[in-house]
């Protein structure tokens, strides 16, 4: 360990936020594709069963 609180925030929080944002955008795109019938739910990466 040995990292100060400010070092921890700089190295972890920023990358965590960026990664979460990228995952959210990808999930919204997958959901939209599944809703529009452009992809099967499994291909869209959704865990929700969508009935066609």
Backbone as a printed PyTorch tensor [residue, N CA C, xyz], in Angstrom:
tensor([[[  0.8410,  -1.1540,   0.0000],
         [  0.0000,   0.0000,   0.0000],
         [  0.8990,   1.2320,   0.0000]],

        [[  0.8910,   2.0210,   1.0460],
         [  1.7650,   3.1660,   1.1250],
         [  1.3230,   4.3600,   0.3040]],

        [[  0.1780,   4.2810,  -0.3640],
         [ -0.3000,   5.4120,  -1.1470],
         [ -1.1320,   6.3400,  -0.2830]],

        [[ -0.9600,   7.6260,  -0.5190],
         [ -1.7760,   8.5990,   0.2010],
         [ -3.1930,   8.5780,  -0.3720]],

        [[ -4.1090,   9.2080,   0.3330],
         [ -5.4990,   9.2600,  -0.1280],
         [ -5.5980,   9.9630,  -1.4800]],

        [[ -4.8430,  11.0400,  -1.6660],
         [ -4.9130,  11.7580,  -2.9490],
         [ -4.3590,  10.9100,  -4.0940]],

        [[ -3.2980,  10.1370,  -3.8320],
         [ -2.7700,   9.2440,  -4.8690],
         [ -3.7970,   8.1710,  -5.2260]],

        [[ -4.4740,   7.6490,  -4.2170],
         [ -5.4950,   6.6280,  -4.4490],
         [ -6.6190,   7.1820,  -5.3190]],

        [[ -7.0800,   8.3840,  -4.9860],
         [ -8.1690,   8.9930,  -5.7530],
         [ -7.7520,   9.2520,  -7.1960]],

        [[ -6.5320,   9.7310,  -7.4040],
         [ -6.0670,  10.0120,  -8.7680],
         [ -5.9530,   8.7350,  -9.5960]],

        [[ -5.4340,   7.6860,  -9.0180],
         [ -5.1860,   6.4760,  -9.8040],
         [ -6.3980,   5.5680,  -9.9240]],

        [[ -7.2670,   5.5340,  -8.9280],
         [ -8.3860,   4.5910,  -8.9680],
         [ -9.6880,   5.2370,  -9.4010]],

        [[-10.1120,   6.2900,  -8.7460],
         [-11.4380,   6.8410,  -8.9900],
         [-11.6320,   7.2920, -10.4350]],

        [[-10.6260,   7.9220, -11.0190],
         [-10.7860,   8.4160, -12.3840],
         [-10.9330,   7.2700, -13.3790]],

        [[-10.1230,   6.2470, -13.2670],
         [-10.2350,   5.1300, -14.2060],
         [-11.5240,   4.3470, -13.9650]],

        [[-11.9480,   4.2470, -12.7040],
         [-13.1880,   3.5450, -12.3850],
         [-14.3680,   4.2730, -13.0170]],

        [[-14.4060,   5.5860, -12.9050],
         [-15.5010,   6.3660, -13.4800],
         [-15.5150,   6.2290, -14.9990]],

        [[-14.3580,   6.3090, -15.6300],
         [-14.2730,   6.1880, -17.0870],
         [-14.7380,   4.8040, -17.5370]],

        [[-14.3240,   3.7620, -16.8210],
         [-14.7140,   2.3930, -17.1710],
         [-16.2220,   2.2070, -16.9970]],

        [[-16.7750,   2.7250, -15.9040],
         [-18.2260,   2.6140, -15.6890],
         [-18.9960,   3.3410, -16.7750]],

        [[-18.5100,   4.4980, -17.1920],
         [-19.1750,   5.2570, -18.2490],
         [-19.1600,   4.4800, -19.5560]],

        [[-18.0200,   3.8960, -19.9100],
         [-17.9270,   3.1070, -21.1350],
         [-18.8640,   1.9080, -21.0880]],

        [[-18.9540,   1.2560, -19.9310],
         [-19.8410,   0.0980, -19.7940],
         [-21.2990,   0.5180, -19.9120]],

        [[-21.6490,   1.6780, -19.3500],
         [-23.0250,   2.1590, -19.4280],
         [-23.4080,   2.4810, -20.8690]],

        [[-22.5070,   3.1260, -21.6040],
         [-22.7800,   3.4540, -23.0040],
         [-22.9360,   2.1770, -23.8310]],

        [[-22.0720,   1.2010, -23.6030],
         [-22.1640,  -0.0720, -24.3260],
         [-23.4690,  -0.7850, -23.9960]],

        [[-23.8750,  -0.7530, -22.7350],
         [-25.1180,  -1.4080, -22.3260],
         [-26.3270,  -0.7300, -22.9630]],

        [[-26.3230,   0.6050, -23.0280],
         [-27.4360,   1.3190, -23.6600],
         [-27.5190,   0.9850, -25.1450]],

        [[-26.3650,   0.8890, -25.8030],
         [-26.3500,   0.5250, -27.2180],
         [-26.8720,  -0.8780, -27.4460]],

        [[-26.4940,  -1.7980, -26.5770],
         [-26.9660,  -3.1820, -26.6840],
         [-28.4650,  -3.2600, -26.4570]],

        [[-28.9470,  -2.5300, -25.4620],
         [-30.3790,  -2.5240, -25.1520],
         [-31.1610,  -1.9510, -26.3270]],

        [[-30.6640,  -0.8530, -26.9000],
         [-31.3490,  -0.2190, -28.0230],
         [-31.3960,  -1.1630, -29.2240]],

        [[-30.2820,  -1.8150, -29.5190],
         [-30.2470,  -2.7520, -30.6450],
         [-31.2330,  -3.8910, -30.4290]],

        [[-31.3130,  -4.3970, -29.2200],
         [-32.2420,  -5.4890, -28.9210],
         [-33.6880,  -5.0200, -29.0380]],

        [[-33.9720,  -3.8220, -28.5710],
         [-35.3370,  -3.3000, -28.6370],
         [-35.7780,  -3.0500, -30.0810]],

        [[-34.8430,  -2.6530, -30.9200],
         [-35.1750,  -2.3760, -32.3140],
         [-35.1370,  -3.6300, -33.1790]],

        [[-34.8160,  -4.7600, -32.5710],
         [-34.8020,  -6.0160, -33.2890],
         [-33.6020,  -6.1990, -34.1910]],

        [[-32.5500,  -5.4310, -33.9490],
         [-31.3570,  -5.5360, -34.7910],
         [-30.4270,  -6.6420, -34.3340]],

        [[-30.6550,  -7.1490, -33.1400],
         [-29.7960,  -8.2150, -32.6200],
         [-30.6230,  -9.0860, -31.6960]],

        [[-30.2290, -10.3210, -31.6080],
         [-30.8540, -11.2030, -30.6340],
         [-30.3810, -10.7800, -29.2460]],

        [[-31.1870, -10.9980, -28.2140],
         [-30.7880, -10.5810, -26.8610],
         [-29.4250, -11.1130, -26.4380]],

        [[-29.1190, -12.3810, -26.7720],
         [-27.8200, -12.9390, -26.3940],
         [-26.6740, -12.2130, -27.0890]],

        [[-26.8810, -11.8530, -28.3560],
         [-25.8470, -11.1400, -29.0970],
         [-25.6770,  -9.7250, -28.5820]],

        [[-26.7420,  -9.1610, -28.0320],
         [-26.6850,  -7.7950, -27.5280],
         [-26.0510,  -7.7350, -26.1500]],

        [[-25.8240,  -8.8800, -25.5300],
         [-25.1830,  -8.8940, -24.2250],
         [-26.1320,  -8.6080, -23.0870]],

        [[-27.4230,  -8.7920, -23.3130],
         [-28.4090,  -8.5090, -22.2760],
         [-28.7360,  -9.7720, -21.4930]],

        [[-28.8970,  -9.6150, -20.1990],
         [-29.3000, -10.7380, -19.3570],
         [-30.8160, -10.8320, -19.2450]],

        [[-31.5280,  -9.8820, -19.8220],
         [-32.9790,  -9.8460, -19.7320],
         [-33.5550, -10.5930, -20.9340]],

        [[-34.4830, -11.5010, -20.6740],
         [-35.1340, -12.2200, -21.7640],
         [-36.1000, -11.2820, -22.4680]],

        [[-35.9760, -11.1950, -23.7750],
         [-36.8540, -10.3440, -24.5710],
         [-37.6670, -11.2460, -25.4790]],

        [[-38.9870, -11.1630, -25.3520],
         [-39.8620, -11.9860, -26.1780],
         [-40.1480, -11.2580, -27.4750]],

        [[-40.0100, -11.9730, -28.5980],
         [-40.2700, -11.3740, -29.9110],
         [-41.6490, -11.7400, -30.3660]]])
